[in-house]
């Protein structure tokens, strides 16, 4: 059975949840299942609502299917309930390339996940422009990341139960002002520039995709910059959720960006920063491709 691809879309009637069907079609869940009109309501509905969505997607009711070309995709969760949770330095080759820019030749494996957040309102849709933030940063950079969407609340979650709390998977781009990241001695400022977190295009339910070993990559203007596999994470999703939830309750609809592999622009020789007109294409196996461009 093909993986379910959950989306948020907008048209003249507003924004609502849907399912991306084959043949360039969209199942309008606002029409087919009004109680699950938006993605957070869909997630809050739990397994029973998701099962009902699967049934509808297999046999859409009359009047509930729209042409994909007639709607605009939004970020799957256009406004997360809280800040976007992130993990830094979670692929060893990325740790090493970052250390080299600081003159460190012997990299150490992080002993614990390095958590930070991006502001919730940084999230933008597939295809939406990312500002260049000229005058604020001259070192705008990209980062492709697997994103885990939490479906079930929990605190002090054991590692062997962690995936039970995942609703599904999507793609995130942790666009970063690198000199801001270093200047302020922490990562929030450099990673919370307005419109700096493209996300999407779909959420694939956890049951439909084993995310432990997926191809993950990014092209800039058609040039392959990042190419790795999620199995190369230092801390896998189970460990991330276990550690993040220690003494801290994760909520349905929370999103966790799980780190980026090597190949970022600032670590290239010479360093490469992004400019107006650059097009970023992020692809994760089994999920799809997230495309956004830099604008003035």
Secondary structure, DSSP 8 states (H G I E B T S, - for coil): ----EEEEEEETTEEEEEEEETTTEEEEHHHH-GGG-SHHHHHHTHHHHHHHHHHHHHS--TT-EEEGGGSEEE-TTSS-SS-EEEEES-BHHHHHHHHHHTT--S----SS-EEEEE-GGGEE-TT--EE--TTT-S-EE--EEEEEEE-S-BSS--GGGGGGGEEEEEEEE--EEHHHHHHTSSSHHHH--TT-EEEEEEEEEGGG--GGG-EEEEEETTEEEEEEEGGGBSS-HHHHHHHHTTTS-B-TT-EEE----S--GGGSSS-----TT-EEEEEETTTEEEEEEEE-
